Amino acid sequence: MKRVIVGLSGGVDSSVAAYLLKEQGYEVIGLFMKNWHDDSVTISDECPWLDDSNDALLVAEKLGIPFQTVDLSEEYKERIVDYMFAEYKKGRTPNPDVLCNREIKFDVFLKIALDLGADYVATGHYCRKQTTIDESGNEVYHLLAGVDPNKDQSYFLCQLSQEQLAKTLFPVGELLKPKVREIAAAQDLITADKKDSQGLCFIGKVRLPDFLQQQLKPKNGAIIEIAADHEKYARDNGERIFNYAYDVSDGKKVGEHIGAHFFTKGQRKGLGVGGTPLPLFILETDVATNTIYTGQGKQHPGLWRKNLFVAINELHWVRPDLALKEGESLDVLARIRYRQELEKATLYMDKIGLKVAFENAQFAIQEGQFVAWYQNDELIGSGVINGG
């Protein structure tokens, strides 16, 4: 009998994943990952880890499977939280959920599971895995979008490797969310009607400024407004370049902020500046000069880009056999954030990295986030956005 260790999070998806695997004849063990201790920055009653742990235990007892908790808070701090602080300090906007999957769930957790004799690990992610055999007789693992278009979570797994996929199962990827809840209710699982968790992976909803101020100190700086008809936008000939290299002389000061590293591109709330005909959106943050550049309205040309760049050391292929060589290009579908519709784009590979050129301009492309690209419904690669 094959042994599967399920990452029981205390949510309905992983609960049903464990149930389905047991029904399929696997030896199932539930494992809850405790990754956070500091509740001081967590919004009250939003995804507290203790409640989640108790729910996971009750699900395991209901299913009649062994259960244990493992404390990974040290690894989580080193690999995720410290990374987040470093990225925000550099003026980038990280995606901790993608990193959490790569570094914690499918690395630290996977190794623990294998040490416990597991053949596979399983999670409640809404995605699918398929296996084919290549011309050399080797197995190739395909990461496919989940069947439920409203819950597809393949983007969050865009940094997984063939080695990680080889040991992973996604039992709910073929199901729609209502069906998952229906199964949970039929088995009288306590998580059947539980709301989906939100916020940072394993932490929940946080007051981000409070969270960041643990290490990043407030520092007053200027808020500069850039006019929509600025000559910079006319000079790019519609290419919508990634970085317009703003200077304070390009606009007028309209207010002050508490630190550029607390803000991100596309952000509308939190600036404390009113009196403009249209809402102010953040166009760029410059942490070197501690300056925020803003523009009026969501259609401001400074918010929209067609091109982005991924440095070669931050480029990842889920399908290494499809990796581009220098001078090659590939038409794909791509997205720059979770739940975004896939957009037509072309990849261009050169000696220093990968250019991703979208057919249509994209809103608020943020350095530090991940761009993921697909062929049909298969996610084949991704990378950290770091310029254009």
C-alpha positions in Angstrom: 0.0 0.0 0.0 1.4 3.4 -1.0 1.7 5.9 1.8 0.6 9.5 1.3 1.2 12.3 3.8 -1.4 15.1 3.4 -0.7 18.6 4.4 -3.8 19.1 6.5 -4.3 22.9 6.8 -7.6 22.9 8.7 -9.4 23.9 5.5 -12.0 22.0 3.5 -9.8 21.4 0.4 -7.1 19.4 2.2 -9.7 17.6 4.3 -11.4 16.3 1.2 -8.0 15.5 -0.4 -7.3 13.2 2.6 -10.7 11.6 2.4 -10.4 10.9 -1.4 -6.9 9.4 -1.0 -8.1 7.1 1.7 -11.0 6.0 -0.5 -8.5 5.3 -3.3 -6.7 2.8 -1.1 -3.7 4.8 0.1 -2.3 4.7 3.6 -3.0 8.3 4.6 -1.3 10.4 7.3 -2.3 14.0 8.2 0.4 16.5 9.0 -0.3 20.0 10.1 2.5 22.6 9.6 2.9 25.2 12.3 4.8 28.1 10.8 3.9 31.2 12.7 3.8 32.2 16.4 3.4 36.0 16.3 -0.3 36.9 16.5 0.4 40.6 17.2 0.2 41.6 13.5 -2.6 39.2 12.6 -6.1 40.6 12.2 -8.3 39.1 15.0 -10.1 35.9 14.2 -8.7 35.6 10.6 -7.1 32.2 10.1 -5.6 31.8 13.6 -3.2 28.8 13.4 -4.5 27.2 16.6 -8.1 26.9 15.4 -6.8 25.5 12.1 -4.7 22.9 13.9 -7.7 21.8 16.0 -9.9 21.5 12.9 -7.2 19.5 11.1 -7.0 17.1 14.2 -10.8 16.7 14.2 -10.8 15.9 10.5 -8.1 13.3 11.0 -10.0 11.7 13.8 -13.2 11.6 11.7 -11.3 10.0 8.8 -9.5 7.6 11.1 -6.0 8.6 10.0 -2.9 9.3 12.1 -2.2 12.9 12.7 0.7 15.0 13.9 1.9 18.6 14.0 5.3 19.7 12.9 6.8 23.1 13.8 8.4 24.7 10.8 8.4 28.3 12.1 12.2 28.6 12.0 12.4 27.6 8.4 9.4 29.7 7.5 11.0 32.8 9.1 14.3 32.2 7.3 12.9 31.3 3.9 9.7 33.4 3.7 9.5 36.2 6.2 13.1 37.3 6.0 12.8 37.1 2.2 9.7 39.3 2.3 11.5 42.0 4.4 14.5 42.0 2.1 12.3 42.3 -1.0 10.2 45.2 0.4 13.3 46.9 1.5 14.5 46.8 -2.1 11.2 48.3 -3.3 10.0 45.0 -4.7 6.6 43.3 -4.0 7.1 39.6 -3.2 4.6 36.8 -3.5 5.0 34.8 -0.3 2.4 32.2 -1.3 4.5 31.1 -4.3 7.6 31.0 -2.2 5.8 29.1 0.6 4.9 26.4 -1.8 8.4 26.1 -3.3 10.3 26.5 0.0 8.0 25.0 2.7 5.2 22.8 1.4 7.2 21.1 -1.4 10.7 21.3 0.1 10.9 21.2 3.9 7.5 19.4 4.3 8.2 17.0 1.4 11.6 16.0 2.9 9.9 15.4 6.3 7.2 13.3 4.6 9.8 11.2 2.7 11.7 10.7 5.9 8.5 9.3 7.4 8.4 6.7 4.6 5.9 8.5 2.3 5.7 7.7 -1.3 3.9 11.0 -2.0 2.7 14.2 -0.4 -0.7 15.6 -1.2 -2.3 19.1 -0.8 -5.7 20.6 -1.4 -4.5 22.7 -4.3 -6.9 23.1 -7.3 -4.5 21.9 -10.0 -3.7 18.7 -11.8 -0.7 16.5 -12.6 -0.3 14.3 -15.6 2.5 12.0 -16.5 3.8 11.1 -19.9 6.8 9.2 -21.2 9.4 11.0 -23.4 11.3 9.5 -26.3 14.1 8.3 -24.0 11.6 6.5 -21.8 11.7 9.1 -19.0 8.7 10.3 -17.1 7.6 13.9 -17.7 5.3 15.6 -15.2 2.8 18.1 -16.4 1.4 20.8 -14.1 -2.1 21.6 -15.4 -4.7 24.1 -14.3 -7.5 22.9 -12.0 -10.8 22.0 -13.6 -12.6 24.7 -11.6 -11.8 28.0 -13.4 -12.7 30.0 -10.4 -10.3 28.2 -8.1 -7.3 27.2 -10.4 -4.2 27.5 -8.2 -1.6 26.5 -10.7 0.0 30.0 -10.5 0.9 29.4 -6.9 2.8 26.3 -7.9 4.7 27.9 -10.7 8.1 27.3 -9.1 7.8 23.6 -8.7 10.3 21.3 -10.2 10.0 17.9 -12.0 11.5 16.3 -8.8 8.8 17.9 -6.6 6.0 17.0 -9.0 7.1 13.4 -9.1 6.2 13.1 -5.4 3.1 15.1 -5.3 -0.7 14.4 -5.7 -3.5 16.9 -6.1 -6.7 15.0 -5.3 -9.2 17.9 -5.7 -7.9 19.3 -8.9 -10.5 17.5 -11.0 -13.4 18.8 -8.9 -15.4 22.0 -8.7 -15.4 23.8 -5.3 -19.1 23.2 -4.6 -18.5 19.4 -5.1 -15.6 19.5 -2.6 -17.9 21.1 0.0 -20.6 18.6 -0.8 -18.2 15.7 -0.2 -17.1 17.3 3.1 -20.7 17.7 4.2 -21.5 14.1 3.3 -18.6 12.9 5.4 -19.7 15.2 8.3 -16.3 17.0 8.3 -16.1 20.0 10.5 -14.5 22.0 7.7 -17.4 21.5 5.2 -18.7 25.1 5.6 -15.4 26.8 6.7 -14.5 29.9 4.8 -11.4 29.8 2.6 -8.4 31.3 4.3 -7.0 34.6 3.1 -3.8 36.6 3.5 -0.3 35.4 3.9 0.4 31.7 3.6 0.2 30.1 7.1 -0.2 33.5 8.7 -3.5 34.8 7.6 -4.6 38.4 7.1 -2.1 40.8 8.5 -1.8 44.5 8.9 1.0 44.7 6.4 2.4 48.1 7.6 2.6 46.7 11.2 4.1 43.5 9.8 6.8 45.3 7.8 7.5 47.8 10.6 8.9 44.9 12.7 12.1 45.5 10.7 11.5 48.4 8.2 11.3 51.8 9.9 9.0 54.6 8.9 10.7 57.4 7.0 8.8 60.4 5.6 9.2 61.2 1.9 7.5 63.0 -1.0 4.5 61.9 -3.0 4.9 63.2 -6.5 2.0 63.4 -9.1 2.9 62.7 -12.7 0.5 64.1 -15.4 -1.0 61.6 -17.8 0.2 63.6 -20.8 3.9 63.6 -19.7 6.3 63.4 -22.6 7.7 60.1 -21.2 4.6 58.3 -22.3 4.7 59.8 -25.8 8.3 58.7 -26.4 7.8 55.0 -25.9 5.8 54.7 -29.2 3.1 52.5 -27.6 5.6 49.9 -26.4 4.7 50.7 -22.7 8.2 50.1 -21.4 8.6 48.7 -17.9 10.4 51.5 -16.1 10.0 55.2 -17.0 12.8 56.2 -14.5 10.8 59.1 -12.9 12.5 62.0 -11.2 11.0 64.5 -8.8 11.2 67.2 -11.5 8.8 65.2 -13.7 5.8 66.2 -11.5 4.5 68.1 -8.5 4.6 67.3 -4.8 1.1 66.5 -3.5 1.8 65.1 -0.1 4.1 62.9 2.1 4.2 59.2 2.9 5.8 57.2 5.8 8.2 55.1 3.7 8.3 54.1 0.1 8.9 50.4 1.0 5.5 50.2 2.6 3.7 50.9 -0.8 3.5 49.1 -4.1 2.6 49.8 -7.7 -1.1 50.0 -8.5 -2.0 50.8 -4.9 -4.8 53.3 -4.5 -5.6 53.3 -0.8 -3.4 54.5 2.1 -1.8 57.6 0.5 -3.9 60.1 2.5 -4.0 62.5 -0.4 -7.4 63.8 -1.6 -8.8 66.6 -3.6 -7.9 65.2 -7.1 -10.6 64.8 -9.8 -9.6 61.1 -10.1 -8.2 58.8 -7.4 -4.4 58.7 -7.2 -2.7 55.4 -8.0 0.9 54.6 -7.3 3.0 54.4 -10.5 6.4 53.7 -9.1 8.1 53.6 -5.7 11.8 54.7 -5.5 13.2 53.4 -2.2 16.7 54.9 -3.0 15.3 58.4 -2.8 12.2 57.4 -0.7 9.9 58.9 -3.3 6.4 57.7 -4.4 5.2 58.6 -7.9 1.5 58.7 -8.5 -1.0 59.4 -11.3 -4.7 60.1 -11.5 -7.1 57.4 -12.5 -6.7 53.7 -13.2 -6.2 54.4 -17.0 -3.1 56.5 -16.4 -0.5 55.4 -18.9 2.1 55.0 -16.2 0.2 52.1 -14.8 0.2 50.0 -17.9 3.0 48.0 -19.5 3.4 45.5 -22.3 6.9 44.2 -21.5 8.7 42.8 -18.5 12.0 41.0 -17.9 13.2 38.0 -15.9 16.9 37.7 -15.1 18.4 34.4 -16.0 19.1 33.5 -12.4 15.4 34.0 -11.5 14.1 32.0 -14.4 12.4 28.6 -13.8 11.1 26.0 -16.1 8.6 23.5 -14.7 9.2 21.7 -18.1 13.0 21.9 -18.6 12.6 20.1 -21.9 10.8 23.2 -23.2 13.4 25.7 -21.9 14.3 28.3 -24.5 17.9 28.7 -25.7 19.5 32.1 -26.5 17.9 33.6 -29.6 14.8 31.5 -29.4 11.2 32.7 -28.9 7.9 31.1 -28.0 4.3 32.2 -28.1 2.5 31.5 -24.8 -0.3 32.4 -22.5 0.8 34.3 -19.4 -0.4 35.9 -16.2 1.3 38.2 -13.7 -1.0 37.5 -10.7 -3.3 34.9 -9.3 -6.9 34.8 -10.8 -5.8 37.0 -13.7 -7.1 35.8 -17.1 -4.4 34.3 -19.2 -3.1 36.8 -21.8 -1.3 36.2 -25.1 2.4 36.9 -24.9 5.7 36.0 -26.6 8.9 34.9 -24.7 12.3 36.1 -26.1 15.4 34.5 -24.7 18.8 36.2 -24.7 22.1 35.7 -22.8 21.0 37.7 -19.7 17.4 36.6 -19.3 13.9 36.4 -20.7 11.8 39.2 -22.1 8.0 38.6 -21.8 6.1 40.8 -24.4 2.4 40.9 -23.8 0.0 41.5 -26.7 -2.0 43.8 -24.5 -0.7 46.2 -21.8 -0.9 44.8 -18.3 -1.9 46.8 -15.1 0.6 47.5 -12.4 3.3 45.0 -13.2 5.3 44.7 -10.0 8.9 43.8 -9.6 9.3 40.9 -7.2 6.1 39.2 -8.3 6.0 36.1 -10.5 5.1 35.9 -14.1 3.9 32.4 -15.2 3.5 31.1 -18.7 1.4 28.3 -20.1 0.8 26.3 -23.2 -3.0 25.7 -23.3 -3.8 24.7 -19.7 -0.3 23.5 -18.8 2.0 25.7 -16.8 5.5 25.3 -18.2 7.6 28.0 -16.6 7.8 31.1 -14.5 10.2 33.8 -13.2 10.5 36.7 -10.8 9.7 40.0 -12.5 12.7 42.4 -12.2 12.6 44.9 -14.9 11.7 45.7 -18.5 
